Amino acid sequence: MELSSEDELRLQVLLANAEAIRIDEQRMVVCGLSTEREFEVQLTPMGSADRYLHSITPLLKNSYCLAVRKQCLPWHVRHA
């Protein structure tokens, strides 16, 4: 399932600024945390919420694996 263009843009901004990320599946929100602030991206699924969440998880995991010097550390925390 493809992400909406709005969600994809918001998630890319969150990934560029957050040091830790978690997904609140109940509220359909991706939360990010940096040393300065917290971020929230409200997801707008285009169809099944479960399938949409499964589409987002690889995006987050792949982005964090690439961002951490090509070491695949836990995707939800970026180490400095």
CYANA upper distance limits for C-alpha pairs under 8 A (distance plus 0.5 A):
  1 MET  CA     51 ARG  CA      7.21
  1 MET  CA     52 TYR  CA      6.88
  1 MET  CA     55 SER  CA      6.59
  2 GLU  CA     52 TYR  CA      8.22
  2 GLU  CA     55 SER  CA      7.49
  3 LEU  CA      7 ASP  CA      6.87
  3 LEU  CA      8 GLU  CA      6.53
  3 LEU  CA     45 PRO  CA      8.01
  3 LEU  CA     46 MET  CA      8.11
  3 LEU  CA     52 TYR  CA      7.71
  3 LEU  CA     55 SER  CA      7.69
  3 LEU  CA     56 ILE  CA      8.04
  4 SER  CA      8 GLU  CA      6.69
  4 SER  CA     44 THR  CA      7.87
  4 SER  CA     45 PRO  CA      7.90
  4 SER  CA     46 MET  CA      7.60
  5 SER  CA      9 LEU  CA      6.68
  6 GLU  CA     10 ARG  CA      6.68
  7 ASP  CA     11 LEU  CA      6.46
  7 ASP  CA     41 VAL  CA      8.11
  7 ASP  CA     42 GLN  CA      8.46
  7 ASP  CA     43 LEU  CA      6.69
  7 ASP  CA     44 THR  CA      7.48
  8 GLU  CA     12 GLN  CA      6.67
  9 LEU  CA     13 VAL  CA      6.89
 10 ARG  CA     14 LEU  CA      6.70
 10 ARG  CA     41 VAL  CA      7.05
 11 LEU  CA     15 LEU  CA      6.52
 11 LEU  CA     41 VAL  CA      7.48
 12 GLN  CA     16 ALA  CA      6.72
 13 VAL  CA     17 ASN  CA      6.96
 14 LEU  CA     18 ALA  CA      6.23
 14 LEU  CA     32 GLY  CA      7.03
 14 LEU  CA     39 PHE  CA      7.43
 14 LEU  CA     41 VAL  CA      8.32
 15 LEU  CA     19 GLU  CA      8.49
 15 LEU  CA     32 GLY  CA      8.43
 15 LEU  CA     60 LEU  CA      8.11
 15 LEU  CA     63 SER  CA      7.91
 15 LEU  CA     64 TYR  CA      8.37
 17 ASN  CA     34 SER  CA      7.22
 18 ALA  CA     32 GLY  CA      5.69
 18 ALA  CA     33 LEU  CA      5.60
 18 ALA  CA     34 SER  CA      5.27
 18 ALA  CA     39 PHE  CA      8.19
 19 GLU  CA     32 GLY  CA      7.60
 19 GLU  CA     33 LEU  CA      6.27
 19 GLU  CA     34 SER  CA      5.56
 19 GLU  CA     35 THR  CA      8.16
 19 GLU  CA     77 VAL  CA      6.54
 19 GLU  CA     78 ARG  CA      5.51
 19 GLU  CA     79 HIS  CA      7.79
 20 ALA  CA     32 GLY  CA      6.11
 20 ALA  CA     33 LEU  CA      5.72
 20 ALA  CA     34 SER  CA      7.38
 20 ALA  CA     76 HIS  CA      5.95
 20 ALA  CA     77 VAL  CA      4.82
 20 ALA  CA     78 ARG  CA      6.43
 21 ILE  CA     30 VAL  CA      7.56
 21 ILE  CA     31 CYS  CA      6.11
 21 ILE  CA     32 GLY  CA      4.90
 21 ILE  CA     33 LEU  CA      6.95
 21 ILE  CA     76 HIS  CA      5.39
 21 ILE  CA     77 VAL  CA      6.95
 22 ARG  CA     30 VAL  CA      6.42
 22 ARG  CA     31 CYS  CA      5.83
 22 ARG  CA     32 GLY  CA      7.08
 22 ARG  CA     76 HIS  CA      6.69
 23 ILE  CA     28 MET  CA      7.90
 23 ILE  CA     29 VAL  CA      6.51
 23 ILE  CA     30 VAL  CA      4.98
 23 ILE  CA     31 CYS  CA      6.63
 24 ASP  CA     28 MET  CA      6.26
 24 ASP  CA     29 VAL  CA      5.67
 24 ASP  CA     30 VAL  CA      6.58
 24 ASP  CA     31 CYS  CA      7.78
 25 GLU  CA     29 VAL  CA      7.20
 25 GLU  CA     53 LEU  CA      8.14
 28 MET  CA     42 GLN  CA      6.74
 28 MET  CA     43 LEU  CA      5.98
 28 MET  CA     44 THR  CA      8.34
 28 MET  CA     49 ALA  CA      8.39
 29 VAL  CA     40 GLU  CA      6.90
 29 VAL  CA     41 VAL  CA      5.97
 29 VAL  CA     42 GLN  CA      5.07
 29 VAL  CA     43 LEU  CA      6.16
 30 VAL  CA     40 GLU  CA      6.20
 30 VAL  CA     41 VAL  CA      5.63
 30 VAL  CA     42 GLN  CA      7.16
 30 VAL  CA     43 LEU  CA      7.86
 31 CYS  CA     38 GLU  CA      7.78
 31 CYS  CA     39 PHE  CA      6.09
 31 CYS  CA     40 GLU  CA      5.02
 31 CYS  CA     41 VAL  CA      6.96
 32 GLY  CA     38 GLU  CA      6.23
 32 GLY  CA     39 PHE  CA      5.30
 32 GLY  CA     40 GLU  CA      6.78
 33 LEU  CA     37 ARG  CA      6.64
 33 LEU  CA     38 GLU  CA      5.04
 33 LEU  CA     39 PHE  CA      6.67
 34 SER  CA     38 GLU  CA      6.76
 45 PRO  CA     49 ALA  CA      6.30
 45 PRO  CA     52 TYR  CA      6.35
 46 MET  CA     52 TYR  CA      7.92
 47 GLY  CA     51 ARG  CA      8.31
 47 GLY  CA     52 TYR  CA      7.87
 48 SER  CA     52 TYR  CA      6.72
 49 ALA  CA     53 LEU  CA      6.71
 50 ASP  CA     54 HIS  CA      6.83
 51 ARG  CA     55 SER  CA      6.84
 52 TYR  CA     56 ILE  CA      6.96
 53 LEU  CA     57 THR  CA      6.84
 54 HIS  CA     58 PRO  CA      7.82
 55 SER  CA     59 LEU  CA      7.64
 56 ILE  CA     60 LEU  CA      6.86
 57 THR  CA     61 LYS  CA      6.59
 58 PRO  CA     62 ASN  CA      6.31
 59 LEU  CA     63 SER  CA      6.56
 60 LEU  CA     64 TYR  CA      6.70
 60 LEU  CA     75 TRP  CA      7.42
 60 LEU  CA     76 HIS  CA      8.45
 61 LYS  CA     65 CYS  CA      6.65
 61 LYS  CA     75 TRP  CA      5.41
 61 LYS  CA     76 HIS  CA      8.05
 62 ASN  CA     66 LEU  CA      6.72
 62 ASN  CA     75 TRP  CA      8.31
 63 SER  CA     67 ALA  CA      6.57
 64 TYR  CA     68 VAL  CA      6.70
 64 TYR  CA     72 CYS  CA      7.95
 64 TYR  CA     73 LEU  CA      8.26
 64 TYR  CA     75 TRP  CA      5.80
 64 TYR  CA     76 HIS  CA      8.10
 64 TYR  CA     78 ARG  CA      7.29
 65 CYS  CA     69 ARG  CA      8.10
 65 CYS  CA     70 LYS  CA      6.28
 65 CYS  CA     71 GLN  CA      6.39
 65 CYS  CA     72 CYS  CA      4.90
 65 CYS  CA     73 LEU  CA      6.89
 65 CYS  CA     75 TRP  CA      7.02
 66 LEU  CA     70 LYS  CA      5.39
 66 LEU  CA     71 GLN  CA      7.74
 66 LEU  CA     72 CYS  CA      7.97
 67 ALA  CA     78 ARG  CA      8.40
 68 VAL  CA     72 CYS  CA      7.61
 68 VAL  CA     73 LEU  CA      7.74
 68 VAL  CA     78 ARG  CA      7.20
 68 VAL  CA     79 HIS  CA      7.74
 73 LEU  CA     77 VAL  CA      8.25
 73 LEU  CA     78 ARG  CA      8.13
 74 PRO  CA     78 ARG  CA      8.16
